[in-house]
């Protein structure tokens, strides 16, 4: 598998309307003004609180970010003369601003809403506290702007370890995943897997079209929710182990002891990697189970291969050590 072919896809921007789509995730947004600018682009996951800009200081104004207005900003605007506030807002809106978001169901001065309507800058309001709002927006935008890609693979949650099963078409990825599900593990995605980098880790999720479905050659498409129940599937998982299934070949060299764990790089993140040969008679599902459990042991500091190697070395040292010469008895007379 050539992992260099996994191309990174990074969104250059998202429209403000994507924030409104997050109402189901407890953002609780309501549009107060500037509805005509709902498709304005957001280019970064950073946020800004424009307190200094409202005071008239516009040097280093981070205008390209989502602007958060909390108690401090709203109460400050209430103390400023309306004419002076209008002048300062006009100077602010001369910059390209994607959106203003108010916390705690706060309501700004009418002049502020009028100016935003005039310039077509959306104003959203949420019932969340300022800290909660900032946290949720940063998490959402970081996920939206994270490097991502779509690959042909199968992802399964095996004993809590996210296993990304890869290999050429027809080698048995879906069949192995099906047996794992039958043994009590959970399918994340089959065939079309969306991967995304978050921090230094890789997360996978199912495509919204093929969600929870699996294609088995000779049977067709099946929905695991109806066959095995909703406990047999999940929507996303952090990948802890990549397993590539390859056809058994006497000329290929495989690690017999597992003394070292190779890594591969996907979207800039290093993930542990195993190469498993496939041939008739091998139960790949059980091998994947053992591989997941063995990786969990290694994360806990228990490396079976190294423990055995140390025991063998210690035994060889004892066998090769020359025998001790008996001490001469001293003559007491």
N, C-alpha and C positions, 0 to 999 in steps of 0.2 A: 504494500500500500504506500503510495507516494503522498505523504502528508503535506508536502509543499503545494500540492494542487488544491488544497482547501483554501479558497480565496476569502479574504476578509471583506465583509460588507459593513460599511459604517454609514449611517444616515447623515447627510450634510445638515439637515434641519428637520424639525417637525412643526406642523401648524399648531396654533394655539387651540384649535378645535380638539386636538388629541387630549388636552387637559380636561375638557368638558366630558369626554368619553369615560373619564375615570370616576364619575359619580358613583358607580357601583362599588368602588373601592374606598368608600368613606371620605372622599374629598368633599362631597356636598357642595359643589360649585353652583352659583347662580350668576347669570350674566346681568350686570347692572347698566352697562353703557358700552358704546363702541362695537355694536354687533357687526357692523360692516367690515371690521378688521379682524374677524374671527379666524381668517386664514393667514394672519401674519406669521412669519417664520420665527422659530426659536432655534438658535444655533449652538447653544451650550447648556450644559446641565447645571452650571453655577447660578446662584440667585444673588439678588442685591436688595438692600434696604435703603431707599433713596432719601434718607433724612437730610444729609448734607446738600443734596440737589434741591430739595424743597427750601432750604435756607438760602439758596442763591449761589452756592459754590458748585460749579459744574466742571471744574478741572478734574480729570481722572474719573469722570462719571461713567460707571459701567452700564451704559444704556442698552447693550445688546443682551442683557440678562433678564430673566423674569424678576419683576419688581414687587417686593412684598411690603405691604403697608400694615403696620400693627398699631397698637395703642399709642406708641410714641409719635409716629408720623401723623395719625389722625388728630390727636389732641394738639399737636403743634399747629396744624393747619387751622384749627378752630380759633387759635389765638392771633393769627395773622390777619391783617386788614384784607377784606375781599379784593380790593383793587390791587394791592401788593401781591396777594396770593395768585391772582389771575396773571400778573406779569411774570411771576416766577414759574408758573405752570407752563406758560407759553414758551419760555426759554428752555424748559425741560423737554417739551414736546417737539422742539426743533430737532432733537435727536431721534433716531429710529429706535423706538421702544416696542418690544413685542406685546407685553401685557402687564397690567397692574392686578395684583391679587390682594384682597383684604381679608384679614383674619377676624375671628370672634363676632362675625355678623356686623362688623362696624360699617358705618355709613359716612362717607366723606362729605365735604362741603358741596352744595349744588353746583358751584362754579367749577369745581374740579370735574364733576361728571359731564357738565356742559362742554367743557374744553375737550375732554376725551371723545365725546360724541362728534364734535366738530372735526377732530383730527383722525377719527376712526381707530382709536386705540382701545382694545377691549379692557373692561374692568370686571373682574370676577370677585365674588364674595363667598367665603366659607365660614362655617360655624366652628371650625377647629381653632385651637389656640395657635398663637404665632409659632411656637416651637414645634408643635405637632405638624402644622402646615408646612413649615420649612423642611422638616424631616421627610415627610411623604413626597413632596415635590422633588427633592434632591434624589430620593430613591427611584422615583418614577423616571425622571429625566436621565439618570445614570443608566438605567436599564434600557431606555429608548436609544441612547447614543452609544451603547456598548458595542464593540466589534462582534459580528455575528456571521453565520454562514449556514447553509443547508447541505447535508451530506447524505449519502446512501448508506445506512447502517441501521442497527437495532439497539435500543437502550432499555436496560432492565435494572430494576432495583433488587439486588441480591444480598440479603442479610444486611441491608443498610448501606451497601457499597454500590454506587452507581457504575454499572458496567456498560461500556460502549462496545458492542460487538460489531466488528467490521470484517470485510472479506468480499471476494468477487461474487457476482450474482449466481445464485443456485448452489452455493456451497453449504447452506444449511443454517443461516443466521436466524430466520424466522422459526424454523422447526425447533432449534435449540431454545429460543425464547419461549415458544409455546410450551415445551416441556418444563421449563423453569416456572412458568406461570402455573402449570398444573401441579407443581411441587410447592406452591404457596408463595412464590415471589411475584413482583408487580411489574407489569410492562409500562414503560414510559412512552416509547414511540417505536414504530416499525417502518422500515423502508425509507421514509422521508423524515429525517431528524434535524431539528433546528438547534444549532449549538450557539452559545453566546458566552463571551468572556466577561466575568464579573470579578474585578480585582485580579488575583493570581489563580483563579480557578475557572473551570469550564462547566457551564450548566447546559443541560439539554431539556427541550420541551417538545411536545407533540405538535404537529401541524394542526391547525384548527379544522382543516377539511378532513384529514385522515385520522382524526382523533379516536384512539382506542380501537382502531381497526387493524387487522392483520391479514395478509394474503398468504395462504398455504397452497402450494402447488398441488393440483389434483382435487382440492376442496373448494377453493375460491376465497372470497373475502369473508371474514368473520368478525363480529363485534364481541370483544372479550367481556364487556360489561354484562351482556345478556347470558353468556355461556358460563363464566366463572364468577360473576358478581362484581359490584363496584370496588370491592376490596382488592381486585386483581390488577387495577390500573392506577396510575397517578399521572399528573400533568407535567411535572418538571422534577429534575434531580441534579445534584452536583455529581460530576463524573470523577470517580476515584481511580478507575482502572480501564485501560483500553485493551481489548482482546481481539486479535486478528486471527481469523480462521484461514488456514492455508492448506492446500492439498499436500498430503504426505509425499515426500520425495527423498530417496536415500542419499541424494547428493546435497540436500540441504542440511545445515548444521543447526541443531537445536540445543538449548541449554538443558543439560540433564540434571544438574544439581540445583540450579536457581541461586547461585552464590551472589549474583549481581542482578539488580533490577534496572533494565534499560528504561529510558524515558524518551518520549516523542514530544515535539512542540506543535501545538495547535493554537492558532490565533495568539501566539506569543506566550502561552502558558505551557509549562512542562507537566506531562501526565505520565504515570507509570504505564508500561506497555508489555504485553505478553504475546508471544507467537505460538499458537496451538495448532499442531498438525491434525488434519481430519482424514480418517480412513475408516473403512467398514469395521464395525465392532466396538468402536470407541464411543462411550456415552459422553458427548460434549457437554450436556447440561450439568452432569455431576462434576465434570472437570472445572466448569466455570464456577460452580458452587464452592469447590475446594479452593480455587484461585482467589475468590473473593474473601473467604475466611482466612486464608493464608496471608493475604494483604492486610486484613484487619489485625492479625497477630503482629505483623511487621510494624504497623503503625503503633502498636502497644509496646514495641521493643523486643518482641520474641521472634528471632529469625531461626527457623528450624535448620536450614542448611548450614548456617554458621555454627550453630550449637553442635551439629553432627561433625562438622569439619574439625572443630576444636577437640571433640572427643576422640576422633581418629588420630589426630596429631599427638595427643597426650598418650594414647595407647601405643603408637609407634615409638615414642620416646622411651616408654618403659621397656619395650621389647629390645630396643637397640642399645640400652644402657648396659655397660659391662658389669659383670657380677662383682659384688663387693668381696674383697679378700678377707678371710677370717683373721681376726686379731690373734697374734701370738700370745700364748699364756706366759705370764711373767713367772720366773722362778722365785718362789718365796724363800728358798733356803740359801 
